[in-house]
Amino acid sequence: MSSPDQDRSGILRVFTSRRETRAFYDKISDFYDLLSERSEGPVRRAGIEMLAPRNGERILEIGCGTGHSVVDLAAAVGPEGRVLAIDLSEGMLARSAARVVEANLSDRVRFACADAVQLPLAASTVDAVFMSFTLELFDTPEIPRVLEECKRVLTLAGRIGVVGMSKEGPGGVILEAYEWSHRHFPNFVDCRPIFVSRALETAGFRVVEKKIAEMWVPVEIVVGLPDEQRSLALAARLATDHPERGNSAPHLHFPLFPSSNTAFRKNCSVVHSGPAPPR
Ligand SMILES: C[S@@+](CC[C@H](N)C(=O)[O-])C[C@H]1O[C@@H](n2cnc3c(N)ncnc32)[C@H](O)[C@@H]1O
């Protein structure tokens, strides 16, 4: 049975506003790694391994945080490839950009301060989308919107890799304690476990690889492909219903990257494009 703070499948709702989310991540950006890297790092790296980024690919990372995966993805795509990393928090983007500069990979990476529900990219422009510990931050009705956006920007031959806290697997007392914390302190424990592969399938991805890893809560590591038929139908519907969201939209055109409008650090920039993220 569902209660007002959970959906029908038992996933807790998220009532945090964008403003609160941004402020929270700006505030913790300096010590985010101290809090999370030890537990999340190995699982996130397993996600990148499963996504298997290749030389020359154009990859979008959503919710790049402090940039560990940006560096791994940028190294994997090589000088001919491109990585666009987006995040809602400029504090996180600053951390990420510094890490990329330090790794000497700025030539192939760009950043954008953007909201995942409205990606600043033209349709069919990326070979892969990656996100870790980010999809579970979105409220239940927003998850399909984010995944639909991922499908829009992916090429038909593209793929998506998602690492996220999961309600699948053994669960147990720690998971319950975590959900309790989310319920009672939603501004500090902003995410909550979801059904990751089920969300991808519902959004029209075919899950081709999936692993449940153990962190202190179960974590799903999933790779999905856009279902071709549905992608074609979506493309046709988008062209009819939202002609402004096709390739002529004022989005970033991957992999050219327009010149940035905010000087950031040497060779790295935060690109503000498209409409401002909703508050
Ligand atoms: C839990 S952190 C994970 C960071 C990184 N992916 C990792 O694995 O270390 C979630 C990140 O998603 C970002 N984020 C939250 N809401 C977002 C949104 N609507 N659009 C884009 N990024 C968002 C946060 O600012 C934060 O950097």
The ligand as a Tripos MOL2 file, in Angstrom:
@<TRIPOS>MOLECULE
LIG
   27    29     1     0     0
SMALL
NO_CHARGES

@<TRIPOS>ATOM
      1 C1         24.8420   12.3310   -5.4600 C.3       1 LIG1
      2 S1         25.7060   13.3900   -6.5420 S.3       1 LIG1
      3 C2         26.5910   12.2480   -7.5980 C.3       1 LIG1
      4 C3         27.7420   12.8750   -8.2970 C.3       1 LIG1
      5 C4         28.5330   11.9770   -9.2380 C.3       1 LIG1
      6 N1         27.7110   11.4780  -10.3160 N.3       1 LIG1
      7 C5         29.1470   10.8350   -8.4840 C.2       1 LIG1
      8 O1         28.8260    9.6720   -8.7470 O.co2     1 LIG1
      9 O2         30.0120   11.1190   -7.6220 O.co2     1 LIG1
     10 C6         24.4170   13.9610   -7.6070 C.3       1 LIG1
     11 C7         24.8350   15.0900   -8.5320 C.3       1 LIG1
     12 O3         23.7240   15.3880   -9.3910 O.3       1 LIG1
     13 C8         23.5900   16.8100   -9.4810 C.3       1 LIG1
     14 N2         22.1860   17.1270   -9.7740 N.ar      1 LIG1
     15 C9         21.1400   17.1530   -8.9200 C.ar      1 LIG1
     16 N3         20.0040   17.4670   -9.5470 N.ar      1 LIG1
     17 C10        20.3310   17.6640  -10.8470 C.ar      1 LIG1
     18 C11        19.5850   18.0520  -11.9900 C.ar      1 LIG1
     19 N4         18.2620   18.2940  -11.9250 N.pl3     1 LIG1
     20 N5         20.2370   18.1580  -13.1740 N.ar      1 LIG1
     21 C12        21.5760   17.9450  -13.2490 C.ar      1 LIG1
     22 N6         22.3340   17.5870  -12.1850 N.ar      1 LIG1
     23 C13        21.7220   17.4520  -11.0020 C.ar      1 LIG1
     24 C14        24.0570   17.3160   -8.1270 C.3       1 LIG1
     25 O4         24.4110   18.6680   -8.1620 O.3       1 LIG1
     26 C15        25.2180   16.3610   -7.8290 C.3       1 LIG1
     27 O5         26.4310   16.8550   -8.3250 O.3       1 LIG1
@<TRIPOS>BOND
     1     1     2 1
     2     2     3 1
     3     2    10 1
     4     3     4 1
     5     4     5 1
     6     5     6 1
     7     5     7 1
     8     7     8 2
     9     7     9 1
    10    10    11 1
    11    11    12 1
    12    11    26 1
    13    12    13 1
    14    13    14 1
    15    13    24 1
    16    14    15 ar
    17    14    23 ar
    18    15    16 ar
    19    16    17 ar
    20    17    18 ar
    21    17    23 ar
    22    18    19 1
    23    18    20 ar
    24    20    21 ar
    25    21    22 ar
    26    22    23 ar
    27    24    25 1
    28    24    26 1
    29    26    27 1
@<TRIPOS>SUBSTRUCTURE
     1 LIG1         1 GROUP 0 **** ****
